[in-house]
Amino acid sequence: MKKHIILFVLILPFMVGAQTNAFELQQCIDLALQNNPALQNAQLDLVINENDRAERRTRLLPHIDGEADFIHNFNIQRIILENGAIPSFTDPSRPDGEVIAFQLQLRNSLSPSIHLNQILYDKSLFETLKSDTIQNTLLKQHLAQSKTAIAVAVTKAFYSVLIGQQQLDYLDDNLQRMETIKSNTQAKVNSGLSRPIDVQRIDVSINNIQAEREKAQQNIDLGKALLTHLMHLDANRDIQLSGSLDDSLIKEALPEFMTAYDNRMEYAMVQTQQRLNESNLAIGKGAYYPRINGFAVTGYNPSATDFYDLFQKSRFYN
């Protein structure tokens, strides 16, 4: 009993390995979708487009900017006037026309300010946002079409291998049956009940079956190579498939051929592309429309001879 248990334990890993090497149709499709570089690029394009859309939508939000300018005058410029030219700056103790110089600013000044900008109307921008939505829809349709094309190609290769394997089984059965018939006919020839030409005819049939068998084997190898390529696996890997052929496959395929043309992805992509072209034309026309923006600015301009006096509350006046 112990010997049987040990033998079972040794054989079990090989059985598990053989089972895990067999691929079902959905596994093949998932691997092909996961490893296809063109599909990965299409997904990246969609992500980039969505990020660009989000960035452009922020242009509709209020933009608030703040800045602060600090000026320190090492040598304060003086204003040169003639006495009596401006009544407010006239010194009665000096004669008219005498040159006088005085300063109108302090040594340190600070100018903090806040700017608010809001787009109220920009037809070109509005049309661009609409175009972004259409472009995003087109990229999603292209991605869905690529996935469908890959799934269809994998499905065709998968079932071509299954059909070839089933055909190979039929040919093996026919070959075995013909070998049995040949053996019986040869026995009859030896007994004088049949002619040698009957054996020759059977040999011709056997040769034809063997030729068909070679073609079927080549088709299986070709289908596996194509399937391996679509799944981006090692080209030298011998894959095994798990599946069966039945009448339900035909029933599942019928609705696809009965689908109206306006429900097909190709037709939807053509319509989306037409909408995108119309939107691009509207963007060009929108550039000639007037733009309306709203602005708001507030700030202070305190000044002081000493730097530490700049932040006194009494110096902040609008």
C-alpha positions as CSV (number, residue, x, y, z in Angstrom):
1,M,0.0,0.0,0.0
2,K,2.9,2.4,0.8
3,K,4.4,1.8,-2.6
4,H,1.2,2.8,-4.3
5,I,1.0,6.0,-2.3
6,I,4.5,7.0,-3.0
7,L,4.0,6.3,-6.7
8,F,0.9,8.5,-6.7
9,V,2.8,11.4,-5.0
10,L,5.5,11.2,-7.6
11,I,3.2,11.2,-10.6
12,L,0.9,13.9,-9.2
13,P,3.2,16.9,-10.0
14,F,3.5,15.8,-13.6
15,M,-0.3,15.5,-13.8
16,V,-0.8,19.0,-12.4
17,G,1.8,20.4,-14.8
18,A,0.1,18.8,-17.8
19,Q,-3.3,20.3,-16.7
20,T,-1.9,23.8,-16.2
21,N,-0.4,23.7,-19.7
22,A,-3.8,23.5,-21.3
23,F,-5.4,26.8,-22.3
24,E,-9.1,27.5,-22.5
25,L,-10.4,30.0,-25.0
26,Q,-10.9,32.8,-22.4
27,Q,-7.4,32.3,-21.1
28,C,-6.0,32.7,-24.5
29,I,-8.0,35.9,-25.1
30,D,-7.0,37.3,-21.7
31,L,-3.3,36.7,-22.4
32,A,-3.5,38.2,-25.9
33,L,-5.2,41.3,-24.5
34,Q,-2.8,41.6,-21.7
35,N,0.4,41.2,-23.7
36,N,-0.5,43.0,-26.9
37,P,1.7,46.2,-27.3
38,A,-0.6,48.0,-29.7
39,L,-3.4,47.6,-27.2
40,Q,-1.2,48.9,-24.4
41,N,-0.4,51.9,-26.4
42,A,-4.1,52.5,-27.1
43,Q,-4.8,52.4,-23.4
44,L,-2.0,54.8,-22.7
45,D,-3.4,57.2,-25.4
46,L,-6.8,57.1,-23.6
47,V,-5.2,57.9,-20.2
48,I,-3.2,60.8,-21.8
49,N,-6.4,62.1,-23.4
50,E,-8.3,62.0,-20.1
51,N,-5.5,63.8,-18.3
52,D,-5.4,66.5,-21.1
53,R,-9.2,66.9,-20.8
54,A,-8.9,67.4,-17.0
55,E,-6.2,70.0,-17.5
56,R,-8.2,71.9,-20.1
57,R,-11.3,71.9,-17.9
58,T,-9.4,73.7,-15.2
59,R,-9.3,76.7,-17.5
60,L,-13.0,77.3,-16.7
61,L,-12.2,77.6,-13.0
62,P,-11.3,80.9,-11.4
63,H,-7.6,81.6,-11.4
64,I,-6.2,83.3,-8.3
65,D,-2.6,84.6,-8.4
66,G,-0.7,86.4,-5.7
67,E,2.5,88.4,-5.8
68,A,4.5,90.7,-3.6
69,D,7.2,93.2,-4.6
70,F,9.7,94.7,-2.2
71,I,11.8,97.7,-3.1
72,H,14.6,99.1,-1.0
73,N,16.0,102.4,-2.2
74,F,19.7,102.9,-1.3
75,N,19.6,106.4,-2.8
76,I,16.1,108.0,-3.0
77,Q,15.5,110.0,-6.0
78,R,14.5,113.6,-5.5
79,I,11.8,115.6,-7.3
80,I,13.2,118.8,-8.9
81,L,10.7,121.7,-9.1
82,E,10.9,125.5,-9.4
83,N,9.5,127.4,-6.4
84,G,6.1,128.9,-7.2
85,A,5.5,126.7,-10.3
86,I,3.1,124.5,-8.3
87,P,1.2,126.2,-5.5
88,S,1.1,123.1,-3.3
89,F,4.9,122.9,-3.4
90,T,5.7,126.6,-3.0
91,D,8.0,127.9,-0.2
92,P,7.0,131.5,0.6
93,S,10.4,132.1,2.2
94,R,12.2,131.5,-1.1
95,P,12.1,133.6,-4.2
96,D,10.0,132.4,-7.2
97,G,11.9,130.4,-9.7
98,E,14.5,129.0,-7.3
99,V,15.2,125.3,-7.8
100,I,14.0,123.2,-4.9
101,A,14.5,119.4,-4.5
102,F,12.5,117.1,-2.2
103,Q,11.6,113.4,-1.9
104,L,8.1,111.9,-2.3
105,Q,8.8,108.3,-1.2
106,L,10.3,106.4,1.7
107,R,13.3,104.1,1.6
108,N,11.4,100.8,1.8
109,S,8.1,99.8,0.1
110,L,6.1,96.6,-0.1
111,S,3.4,95.9,-2.7
112,P,1.4,92.7,-2.0
113,S,-1.5,92.0,-4.4
114,I,-4.0,89.3,-5.3
115,H,-5.4,88.9,-8.9
116,L,-8.6,87.0,-9.8
117,N,-9.2,86.0,-13.4
118,Q,-12.4,84.2,-14.6
119,I,-13.3,83.2,-18.2
120,L,-16.9,84.3,-18.8
121,Y,-17.2,83.5,-22.5
122,D,-14.7,81.8,-24.9
123,K,-16.4,80.0,-27.7
124,S,-13.2,78.5,-29.0
125,L,-12.5,77.0,-25.5
126,F,-16.1,75.7,-25.1
127,E,-15.9,74.0,-28.5
128,T,-12.5,72.5,-27.6
129,L,-14.0,71.0,-24.5
130,K,-16.7,69.4,-26.6
131,S,-14.1,68.2,-29.0
132,D,-12.2,66.6,-26.2
133,T,-15.3,64.6,-25.2
134,I,-15.8,63.4,-28.8
135,Q,-12.0,62.5,-29.1
136,N,-12.3,60.5,-25.8
137,T,-15.3,58.6,-27.2
138,L,-13.4,57.9,-30.4
139,L,-10.4,56.6,-28.5
140,K,-12.6,54.3,-26.4
141,Q,-14.3,53.0,-29.6
142,H,-10.8,52.4,-31.1
143,L,-9.8,50.5,-28.0
144,A,-12.9,48.4,-28.0
145,Q,-12.4,47.7,-31.7
146,S,-8.8,46.6,-31.1
147,K,-9.9,44.3,-28.3
148,T,-12.6,42.8,-30.5
149,A,-10.2,42.3,-33.4
150,I,-7.7,40.5,-31.1
151,A,-10.4,38.4,-29.5
152,V,-11.7,37.4,-32.9
153,A,-8.2,36.5,-34.2
154,V,-7.5,34.4,-31.1
155,T,-10.9,32.7,-31.4
156,K,-10.3,31.8,-35.0
157,A,-6.9,30.4,-34.3
158,F,-8.2,28.5,-31.2
159,Y,-11.0,26.8,-33.0
160,S,-8.9,26.2,-36.1
161,V,-6.6,24.1,-33.9
162,L,-9.6,22.3,-32.4
163,I,-11.0,21.6,-35.8
164,G,-7.7,20.3,-37.0
165,Q,-7.3,18.0,-34.0
166,Q,-10.8,16.6,-34.5
167,Q,-10.0,16.1,-38.2
168,L,-6.8,14.4,-37.2
169,D,-8.7,12.0,-34.9
170,Y,-11.1,11.2,-37.8
171,L,-8.2,10.5,-40.1
172,D,-6.5,8.3,-37.6
173,D,-9.7,6.3,-37.2
174,N,-10.0,6.0,-40.9
175,L,-6.4,5.0,-41.3
176,Q,-6.7,2.3,-38.6
177,R,-9.9,1.0,-40.3
178,M,-8.2,1.0,-43.7
179,E,-5.3,-0.9,-42.2
180,T,-7.7,-3.5,-40.8
181,I,-9.5,-3.8,-44.2
182,K,-6.1,-4.1,-45.9
183,S,-5.1,-6.9,-43.6
184,N,-8.4,-8.8,-44.1
185,T,-8.2,-8.3,-47.9
186,Q,-4.6,-9.5,-48.0
187,A,-5.8,-12.6,-46.1
188,K,-8.5,-13.1,-48.7
189,V,-6.0,-12.7,-51.5
190,N,-3.8,-15.4,-50.0
191,S,-6.9,-17.6,-49.8
192,G,-7.8,-16.8,-53.4
193,L,-11.0,-15.0,-52.5
194,S,-9.8,-11.6,-53.6
195,R,-7.6,-10.1,-56.3
196,P,-4.3,-8.4,-55.6
197,I,-5.6,-5.2,-57.3
198,D,-8.0,-4.8,-54.3
199,V,-5.1,-4.5,-52.0
200,Q,-3.5,-2.0,-54.3
201,R,-6.6,0.1,-54.2
202,I,-6.6,0.0,-50.5
203,D,-3.0,1.1,-50.5
204,V,-3.9,4.2,-52.6
205,S,-6.7,5.1,-50.1
206,I,-4.2,4.7,-47.2
207,N,-1.7,7.0,-49.0
208,N,-4.4,9.6,-49.5
209,I,-5.4,9.4,-45.9
210,Q,-1.8,9.8,-44.8
211,A,-1.4,12.8,-47.1
212,E,-4.5,14.4,-45.6
213,R,-3.2,13.6,-42.1
214,E,0.0,15.5,-42.9
215,K,-2.0,18.5,-44.1
216,A,-4.1,18.4,-40.9
217,Q,-1.0,18.2,-38.7
218,Q,0.5,21.2,-40.6
219,N,-2.7,23.2,-40.1
220,I,-2.6,22.3,-36.3
221,D,1.0,23.4,-36.0
222,L,0.3,26.6,-38.0
223,G,-2.8,27.4,-35.8
224,K,-0.7,26.8,-32.6
225,A,2.1,29.0,-33.9
226,L,-0.4,31.8,-34.7
227,L,-2.1,31.4,-31.3
228,T,1.3,31.5,-29.5
229,H,2.2,34.7,-31.5
230,L,-1.1,36.4,-30.6
231,M,-0.6,35.6,-26.9
232,H,3.1,36.7,-27.1
233,L,4.4,33.5,-25.6
234,D,7.6,31.7,-26.4
235,A,7.5,30.6,-30.1
236,N,9.0,27.2,-29.2
237,R,6.4,26.5,-26.5
238,D,4.1,23.6,-27.3
239,I,0.7,24.7,-26.0
240,Q,-2.3,22.4,-25.4
241,L,-5.8,23.6,-25.8
242,S,-8.9,22.7,-23.7
243,G,-12.2,23.0,-25.5
244,S,-14.8,21.2,-27.6
245,L,-16.8,21.8,-30.8
246,D,-20.6,21.7,-30.6
247,D,-23.7,23.2,-32.3
248,S,-24.0,26.0,-29.7
249,L,-21.0,27.8,-31.4
250,I,-23.1,28.2,-34.5
251,K,-26.0,29.5,-32.6
252,E,-23.8,32.0,-30.8
253,A,-22.3,33.2,-34.1
254,L,-25.6,33.8,-35.9
255,P,-26.6,37.0,-34.0
256,E,-23.4,38.7,-35.0
257,F,-24.2,38.3,-38.7
258,M,-27.8,39.4,-38.2
259,T,-26.7,42.6,-36.4
260,A,-27.8,45.9,-38.1
261,Y,-25.0,47.8,-39.7
262,D,-25.7,50.9,-37.5
263,N,-24.9,48.9,-34.4
264,R,-21.4,47.8,-35.6
265,M,-18.4,49.5,-34.1
266,E,-16.9,50.5,-37.5
267,Y,-20.1,52.5,-38.3
268,A,-20.1,54.1,-34.9
269,M,-16.4,55.2,-35.3
270,V,-17.2,56.8,-38.7
271,Q,-20.0,58.7,-37.1
272,T,-17.8,59.8,-34.2
273,Q,-15.0,60.9,-36.6
274,Q,-17.6,63.0,-38.6
275,R,-18.7,64.7,-35.3
276,L,-15.0,65.3,-34.5
277,N,-14.4,67.0,-37.8
278,E,-17.4,69.2,-37.3
279,S,-16.2,70.1,-33.9
280,N,-12.7,71.0,-35.1
281,L,-14.3,73.3,-37.7
282,A,-16.3,75.0,-34.9
283,I,-13.1,75.5,-32.9
284,G,-11.6,77.4,-35.9
285,K,-14.7,79.5,-36.2
286,G,-14.8,80.2,-32.5
287,A,-11.4,81.8,-32.6
288,Y,-12.9,84.8,-34.4
289,Y,-15.6,85.3,-31.7
290,P,-15.0,87.9,-28.9
291,R,-13.8,86.7,-25.5
292,I,-15.1,87.9,-22.2
293,N,-13.0,87.7,-19.1
294,G,-13.6,89.0,-15.6
295,F,-10.8,90.5,-13.6
296,A,-10.4,91.6,-9.9
297,V,-7.3,92.9,-8.3
298,T,-6.7,94.0,-4.7
299,G,-3.5,94.9,-2.8
300,Y,-1.6,97.2,-0.5
301,N,1.4,99.5,-0.8
302,P,2.9,100.2,2.6
303,S,6.1,102.2,2.9
304,A,8.5,102.9,5.7
305,T,11.9,104.3,6.3
306,D,12.9,101.3,8.4
307,F,12.1,97.8,7.2
308,Y,10.6,96.5,10.4
309,D,7.9,99.3,10.3
310,L,6.5,98.0,6.9
311,F,4.2,95.6,8.7
312,Q,2.5,98.1,11.0
313,K,-1.2,97.8,10.6
314,S,-1.6,101.6,10.2
315,R,0.4,101.6,7.0
316,F,-1.9,99.2,5.1
317,Y,-4.4,101.3,3.2
318,N,-6.0,100.4,-0.2
